[in-house]
Amino acid sequence: MSAVETLAARLGAGDSSARLRSAMTVGDQPGLVEALLARCAVEPDFFVRDMLTWALIRQPAEVTVPMVLAELQSDRAQARSQALHTLSKIGSPATWAAITPELLRDPNDEVARTAWRAAVVLAPEEKREWLAGELVTQLGRGDRMVQVSLSRALVALGELIEPVLRPALASADERVQAHARATNLLLRDPDAAFAADVEAAKRIDALGPEKLAQAEAHKEAQNEAQNEAQAAC
């Protein structure tokens, strides 16, 4: 067995700590791009996958980038996701064109989330408005984690998302409208915890800001009265 084959075999060790150590040591070893990508496609441990990406970006870019781009066509969702993550870390503007609308709308949530993050990193200035238009088509998709990822990607594009958000803010689809409102609030207050969630946006939609404030004040008054009654006992 050659040295490269030995190192490649270690990447598939049974213990995740051993795999992590192996990924740490192979980064500057030549000839391992194929083995690293193959492991990326199947590695179950998040930290090991991240270390595999670190190892990949230490390989010569002229070798790594074409092979990473080829992984975007893989049938394995994890292979596509890790390839997108690796491209975002390499950061080459030349790879922007590989992030297609199909990847931005990939049926696998993890692939789509990674595509959104990578697209924001790699998009040239003249394509950012187009990207915003693509991303808003995904509003209302998935669970909270997916929605937070999309909102953060949109907010990273800055104020140019405001015009493309407007139709979604008036959408007849409750999930889309609530997600758009939460994103809009996050844009205005980046420190907000996703606008107290999509549920908060739904409540604002249902009650309106004034009625919501009244309802919250009434609830707070009830809680204070209850606490005073308990203290008097």
C-alpha positions as CSV (number, residue, x, y, z in Angstrom):
1,M,0.0,0.0,0.0
2,S,1.4,3.4,-1.0
3,A,1.7,6.3,1.5
4,V,-1.3,8.1,-0.1
5,E,-3.4,4.9,0.1
6,T,-2.4,4.5,3.8
7,L,-3.4,8.1,4.6
8,A,-6.7,7.7,2.7
9,A,-7.5,4.6,4.6
10,R,-7.0,6.4,7.9
11,L,-9.7,8.9,6.9
12,G,-12.2,6.1,7.2
13,A,-11.1,4.8,10.7
14,G,-13.9,3.6,12.9
15,D,-13.3,6.2,15.7
16,S,-14.3,9.8,14.9
17,S,-11.3,11.1,16.9
18,A,-8.9,9.1,14.8
19,R,-10.6,10.3,11.6
20,L,-10.3,13.9,12.9
21,R,-6.6,13.5,13.6
22,S,-6.0,11.9,10.2
23,A,-7.8,14.8,8.5
24,M,-5.6,17.2,10.4
25,T,-2.4,15.5,9.2
26,V,-3.2,15.1,5.5
27,G,-3.9,18.7,4.6
28,D,-0.4,19.3,3.1
29,Q,0.0,15.9,1.7
30,P,-0.2,15.8,-2.2
31,G,-2.5,13.5,-4.1
32,L,-5.3,13.3,-1.6
33,V,-8.0,15.4,-3.1
34,E,-10.0,12.5,-4.4
35,A,-9.8,10.6,-1.1
36,L,-10.8,13.7,0.9
37,L,-13.8,14.4,-1.3
38,A,-14.9,10.8,-1.2
39,R,-14.8,10.9,2.6
40,C,-16.7,14.3,2.7
41,A,-19.6,12.5,0.9
42,V,-20.1,9.9,3.7
43,E,-18.5,11.3,6.9
44,P,-21.2,11.5,9.6
45,D,-19.3,13.7,12.1
46,F,-19.7,17.5,11.6
47,F,-16.3,18.3,13.1
48,V,-14.5,15.7,10.9
49,R,-16.3,17.1,7.8
50,D,-15.1,20.6,8.7
51,M,-11.5,19.3,9.1
52,L,-11.8,17.6,5.7
53,T,-12.7,20.9,4.2
54,W,-9.7,22.5,5.9
55,A,-7.5,19.8,4.4
56,L,-9.0,20.4,0.9
57,I,-8.3,24.1,0.9
58,R,-4.7,23.3,1.7
59,Q,-4.3,21.3,-1.5
60,P,-3.4,23.1,-4.7
61,A,-6.4,25.1,-5.9
62,E,-5.8,24.2,-9.6
63,V,-6.3,20.5,-8.6
64,T,-8.9,21.0,-5.9
65,V,-11.4,23.4,-7.5
66,P,-12.3,21.3,-10.6
67,M,-12.8,18.2,-8.5
68,V,-14.9,20.1,-6.0
69,L,-17.0,21.6,-8.8
70,A,-17.6,18.1,-10.1
71,E,-19.1,17.0,-6.8
72,L,-21.9,19.5,-7.2
73,Q,-23.4,17.0,-9.7
74,S,-23.3,14.1,-7.2
75,D,-26.3,12.1,-6.4
76,R,-25.3,12.3,-2.8
77,A,-26.8,15.3,-1.0
78,Q,-23.9,15.4,1.5
79,A,-21.4,15.5,-1.3
80,R,-23.1,18.5,-2.9
81,S,-23.4,20.2,0.5
82,Q,-19.8,19.7,1.4
83,A,-18.6,20.8,-2.0
84,L,-20.6,24.0,-1.7
85,H,-19.1,24.6,1.8
86,T,-15.6,24.0,0.5
87,L,-16.1,26.4,-2.4
88,S,-17.3,29.1,0.1
89,K,-14.1,28.5,2.1
90,I,-11.8,28.6,-1.0
91,G,-13.6,31.9,-2.0
92,S,-12.6,32.0,-5.7
93,P,-14.9,34.4,-7.6
94,A,-14.5,32.1,-10.6
95,T,-16.7,29.5,-8.9
96,W,-19.7,31.8,-8.6
97,A,-21.3,30.5,-11.8
98,A,-21.4,27.0,-10.4
99,I,-24.0,28.0,-7.8
100,T,-27.0,27.5,-10.0
101,P,-30.7,28.2,-9.3
102,E,-31.1,24.4,-9.1
103,L,-28.7,24.3,-6.2
104,L,-30.3,27.3,-4.5
105,R,-33.7,25.4,-4.7
106,D,-32.2,22.0,-4.1
107,P,-34.9,19.7,-2.6
108,N,-32.5,18.7,0.2
109,D,-32.7,21.4,2.9
110,E,-29.0,21.0,3.9
111,V,-27.8,21.4,0.4
112,A,-30.0,24.5,-0.1
113,R,-28.9,26.1,3.1
114,T,-25.2,25.6,2.2
115,A,-25.9,26.9,-1.3
116,W,-27.5,30.1,0.2
117,R,-24.4,30.7,2.4
118,A,-21.9,30.0,-0.4
119,A,-23.8,32.2,-2.8
120,V,-23.7,35.2,-0.5
121,V,-20.0,34.8,-0.1
122,L,-19.2,34.3,-3.8
123,A,-21.7,36.5,-5.6
124,P,-20.2,39.5,-7.4
125,E,-21.7,42.9,-6.7
126,E,-23.6,43.0,-10.0
127,K,-25.3,39.6,-9.2
128,R,-26.4,40.3,-5.6
129,E,-29.8,41.7,-6.6
130,W,-30.5,38.7,-8.8
131,L,-29.4,36.4,-5.9
132,A,-31.9,38.2,-3.6
133,G,-34.6,37.6,-6.1
134,E,-33.8,33.9,-6.2
135,L,-33.6,33.5,-2.4
136,V,-37.0,35.1,-1.7
137,T,-38.6,32.4,-3.7
138,Q,-37.7,30.0,-0.9
139,L,-39.4,32.1,1.9
140,G,-41.7,29.9,4.0
141,R,-39.7,26.8,3.3
142,G,-38.7,24.2,5.9
143,D,-38.5,24.3,9.7
144,R,-37.2,27.1,11.9
145,M,-33.5,26.2,11.2
146,V,-34.0,26.4,7.5
147,Q,-35.9,29.6,7.7
148,V,-33.3,31.2,9.9
149,S,-30.6,30.2,7.4
150,L,-32.5,31.8,4.6
151,S,-33.2,35.0,6.5
152,R,-29.5,35.3,7.5
153,A,-28.4,34.8,3.9
154,L,-30.9,37.5,2.7
155,V,-29.9,39.9,5.5
156,A,-26.2,39.5,4.5
157,L,-27.1,41.0,1.1
158,G,-28.1,44.2,2.9
159,E,-30.8,46.8,2.1
160,L,-31.1,45.7,-1.5
161,I,-33.4,43.0,-0.3
162,E,-36.1,45.4,0.7
163,P,-37.7,45.8,-2.8
164,V,-37.7,42.0,-3.4
165,L,-39.2,41.4,0.0
166,R,-42.3,43.6,-0.6
167,P,-44.3,41.1,-2.6
168,A,-43.7,38.4,0.0
169,L,-44.8,40.7,2.8
170,A,-48.2,40.9,1.1
171,S,-48.3,37.2,0.1
172,A,-51.5,35.3,0.6
173,D,-49.4,32.4,1.9
174,E,-49.3,32.8,5.7
175,R,-45.9,31.0,6.0
176,V,-44.3,33.1,3.3
177,Q,-45.6,36.4,4.7
178,A,-44.6,35.6,8.3
179,H,-41.1,34.5,7.1
180,A,-40.8,37.7,5.1
181,R,-41.8,39.9,8.1
182,A,-39.3,38.1,10.3
183,T,-36.6,38.6,7.8
184,N,-37.5,42.3,7.4
185,L,-37.4,42.8,11.2
186,L,-34.0,41.0,11.3
187,L,-32.7,43.3,8.6
188,R,-33.6,46.3,10.8
189,D,-32.3,44.7,14.0
190,P,-29.4,42.3,13.2
191,D,-29.1,41.5,17.0
192,A,-32.7,40.3,17.2
193,A,-33.2,36.6,17.8
194,F,-35.0,36.1,14.5
195,A,-37.6,38.6,15.4
196,A,-38.7,36.5,18.4
197,D,-39.3,33.9,15.8
198,V,-41.6,33.5,12.8
199,E,-44.4,33.0,15.4
200,A,-44.0,36.6,16.5
201,A,-44.4,37.8,13.0
202,K,-47.6,35.7,12.6
203,R,-49.0,37.4,15.8
204,I,-48.2,40.8,14.4
205,D,-49.9,39.9,11.2
206,A,-53.0,38.6,13.0
207,L,-53.4,41.4,15.6
208,G,-51.6,44.3,14.2
209,P,-48.9,46.1,16.2
210,E,-51.2,48.1,18.4
211,K,-53.5,45.2,19.4
212,L,-50.5,43.0,20.0
213,A,-49.1,45.6,22.3
214,Q,-52.4,45.8,24.2
215,A,-52.6,42.0,24.5
216,E,-49.1,41.8,25.8
217,A,-49.8,44.7,28.3
218,H,-53.0,42.9,29.5
219,K,-51.2,39.7,29.9
220,E,-48.4,41.4,31.9
221,A,-51.0,43.1,34.1
222,Q,-52.7,39.7,34.8
223,N,-49.3,38.2,35.8
224,E,-48.6,41.0,38.1
225,A,-52.0,40.8,39.8
226,Q,-51.5,37.0,40.2
227,N,-48.1,37.5,41.7
228,E,-49.4,40.1,44.2
229,A,-52.3,37.8,45.2
230,Q,-49.8,35.0,45.9
231,A,-47.6,37.3,47.9
232,A,-50.6,38.4,50.1
233,C,-51.4,34.8,51.0
